[in-house]
Amino acid sequence: MIRLFLLIAATLAGFYVLLAAFGDPGARPIASQVPEPATAAPPAPPAEEGTLAEALGEGAGTGAEGEPPADLVQASSQTPEQVQRFPGPPLEPSPEHAGQAPQPAAGQPPAGAEGPILYVTGSRVNMRAGPSTGDAVLTALTAGTAVEALGPTDAAWVNIRAPGGQVGYVSGQFLSGSAN
């Protein structure tokens, strides 16, 4: 412990010696060391009342008849156009899904639906192979997905058909008769 204290003290003493040797305690801040240009106009006296434009004089900072000054560089000439250099190959379906039709939109009921249409109310709800949480998860349904009820709609678990054609069970607490 004493060695650690001595090491810290020696380090701090070394920093102090370096700062005393190379530091200039009377040095001005870096911003004040920059020389002012020879053509700079003297600063305008502070205005007691009115706006900055009044303090600087009528039409200050503008060209003839209120137009911008000629030395003003427009932003459009300063900003380079963004070009996508490497767009990559066109997107293709993966081989295991190449022959399948695209999934219907979430709000559209399954094709050929004959039963009542219910809507998923949870943000992400598991559709399971059987009517319990112990059964395997087949897929997850997002909020607003329209599903077809294949059995009673007032049960704890409802047998449904998802938009992709999969049949499974969803907890009844996450299904509603209205699309919210």
WOTAHU-V598928 format. One record per residue. N is the residue number from 1. RES is the residue in one small letter. NEAR is the number of other C-alpha atoms within 10 Angstrom. D_FIRST is the distance of its C-alpha to the first C-alpha in whole Angstrom. Layout:
n=N res=RES near=NEAR d_first=D_FIRST
n=N res=RES near=NEAR d_first=D_FIRST
This chain:
n=1 res=m near=6 d_first=0
n=2 res=i near=7 d_first=4
n=3 res=r near=8 d_first=5
n=4 res=l near=9 d_first=5
n=5 res=f near=10 d_first=6
n=6 res=l near=11 d_first=9
n=7 res=l near=12 d_first=10
n=8 res=i near=12 d_first=11
n=9 res=a near=11 d_first=12
n=10 res=a near=12 d_first=14
n=11 res=t near=12 d_first=16
n=12 res=l near=12 d_first=17
n=13 res=a near=12 d_first=18
n=14 res=g near=12 d_first=20
n=15 res=f near=11 d_first=22
n=16 res=y near=12 d_first=23
n=17 res=v near=12 d_first=25
n=18 res=l near=11 d_first=26
n=19 res=l near=12 d_first=27
n=20 res=a near=11 d_first=29
n=21 res=a near=9 d_first=30
n=22 res=f near=8 d_first=32
n=23 res=g near=11 d_first=32
n=24 res=d near=9 d_first=35
n=25 res=p near=8 d_first=35
n=26 res=g near=6 d_first=38
n=27 res=a near=9 d_first=39
n=28 res=r near=9 d_first=41
n=29 res=p near=8 d_first=40
n=30 res=i near=7 d_first=41
n=31 res=a near=7 d_first=44
n=32 res=s near=9 d_first=46
n=33 res=q near=9 d_first=46
n=34 res=v near=8 d_first=48
n=35 res=p near=7 d_first=52
n=36 res=e near=8 d_first=54
n=37 res=p near=7 d_first=57
n=38 res=a near=6 d_first=60
n=39 res=t near=6 d_first=63
n=40 res=a near=7 d_first=61
n=41 res=a near=7 d_first=63
n=42 res=p near=6 d_first=62
n=43 res=p near=7 d_first=60
n=44 res=a near=8 d_first=63
n=45 res=p near=8 d_first=62
n=46 res=p near=9 d_first=61
n=47 res=a near=11 d_first=64
n=48 res=e near=7 d_first=64
n=49 res=e near=8 d_first=66
n=50 res=g near=8 d_first=67
n=51 res=t near=9 d_first=65
n=52 res=l near=12 d_first=64
n=53 res=a near=11 d_first=67
n=54 res=e near=12 d_first=69
n=55 res=a near=15 d_first=66
n=56 res=l near=15 d_first=66
n=57 res=g near=9 d_first=70
n=58 res=e near=10 d_first=73
n=59 res=g near=13 d_first=72
n=60 res=a near=13 d_first=69
n=61 res=g near=13 d_first=67
n=62 res=t near=13 d_first=70
n=63 res=g near=12 d_first=73
n=64 res=a near=9 d_first=77
n=65 res=e near=7 d_first=78
n=66 res=g near=10 d_first=74
n=67 res=e near=10 d_first=73
n=68 res=p near=12 d_first=70
n=69 res=p near=12 d_first=69
n=70 res=a near=9 d_first=70
n=71 res=d near=7 d_first=67
n=72 res=l near=9 d_first=65
n=73 res=v near=10 d_first=64
n=74 res=q near=8 d_first=65
n=75 res=a near=8 d_first=62
n=76 res=s near=8 d_first=64
n=77 res=s near=8 d_first=64
n=78 res=q near=8 d_first=60
n=79 res=t near=8 d_first=59
n=80 res=p near=8 d_first=60
n=81 res=e near=8 d_first=62
n=82 res=q near=6 d_first=59
n=83 res=v near=7 d_first=61
n=84 res=q near=7 d_first=60
n=85 res=r near=6 d_first=59
n=86 res=f near=6 d_first=59
n=87 res=p near=7 d_first=61
n=88 res=g near=7 d_first=60
n=89 res=p near=6 d_first=63
n=90 res=p near=5 d_first=65
n=91 res=l near=6 d_first=64
n=92 res=e near=8 d_first=66
n=93 res=p near=10 d_first=65
n=94 res=s near=8 d_first=64
n=95 res=p near=7 d_first=66
n=96 res=e near=7 d_first=66
n=97 res=h near=10 d_first=67
n=98 res=a near=10 d_first=69
n=99 res=g near=9 d_first=72
n=100 res=q near=9 d_first=71
n=101 res=a near=8 d_first=73
n=102 res=p near=10 d_first=70
n=103 res=q near=12 d_first=69
n=104 res=p near=16 d_first=71
n=105 res=a near=13 d_first=69
n=106 res=a near=19 d_first=67
n=107 res=g near=15 d_first=69
n=108 res=q near=15 d_first=72
n=109 res=p near=21 d_first=74
n=110 res=p near=22 d_first=74
n=111 res=a near=13 d_first=77
n=112 res=g near=8 d_first=80
n=113 res=a near=16 d_first=79
n=114 res=e near=10 d_first=81
n=115 res=g near=14 d_first=79
n=116 res=p near=15 d_first=77
n=117 res=i near=22 d_first=75
n=118 res=l near=22 d_first=71
n=119 res=y near=25 d_first=68
n=120 res=v near=27 d_first=65
n=121 res=t near=21 d_first=63
n=122 res=g near=16 d_first=59
n=123 res=s near=12 d_first=57
n=124 res=r near=15 d_first=57
n=125 res=v near=18 d_first=59
n=126 res=n near=19 d_first=59
n=127 res=m near=26 d_first=62
n=128 res=r near=23 d_first=62
n=129 res=a near=19 d_first=65
n=130 res=g near=18 d_first=66
n=131 res=p near=17 d_first=65
n=132 res=s near=13 d_first=62
n=133 res=t near=14 d_first=58
n=134 res=g near=9 d_first=58
n=135 res=d near=12 d_first=61
n=136 res=a near=14 d_first=60
n=137 res=v near=16 d_first=59
n=138 res=l near=15 d_first=62
n=139 res=t near=14 d_first=61
n=140 res=a near=13 d_first=59
n=141 res=l near=22 d_first=61
n=142 res=t near=15 d_first=60
n=143 res=a near=18 d_first=61
n=144 res=g near=22 d_first=65
n=145 res=t near=24 d_first=66
n=146 res=a near=28 d_first=70
n=147 res=v near=28 d_first=70
n=148 res=e near=25 d_first=74
n=149 res=a near=23 d_first=74
n=150 res=l near=18 d_first=76
n=151 res=g near=14 d_first=76
n=152 res=p near=14 d_first=75
n=153 res=t near=19 d_first=73
n=154 res=d near=10 d_first=72
n=155 res=a near=11 d_first=71
n=156 res=a near=14 d_first=67
n=157 res=w near=21 d_first=67
n=158 res=v near=24 d_first=69
n=159 res=n near=24 d_first=71
n=160 res=i near=25 d_first=71
n=161 res=r near=24 d_first=71
n=162 res=a near=26 d_first=69
n=163 res=p near=22 d_first=70
n=164 res=g near=17 d_first=69
n=165 res=g near=16 d_first=72
n=166 res=q near=13 d_first=69
n=167 res=v near=20 d_first=70
n=168 res=g near=22 d_first=68
n=169 res=y near=26 d_first=66
n=170 res=v near=28 d_first=64
n=171 res=s near=19 d_first=63
n=172 res=g near=17 d_first=66
n=173 res=q near=14 d_first=64
n=174 res=f near=19 d_first=63
n=175 res=l near=26 d_first=66
n=176 res=s near=17 d_first=69
n=177 res=g near=13 d_first=72
n=178 res=s near=12 d_first=72
n=179 res=a near=15 d_first=70
n=180 res=n near=9 d_first=67
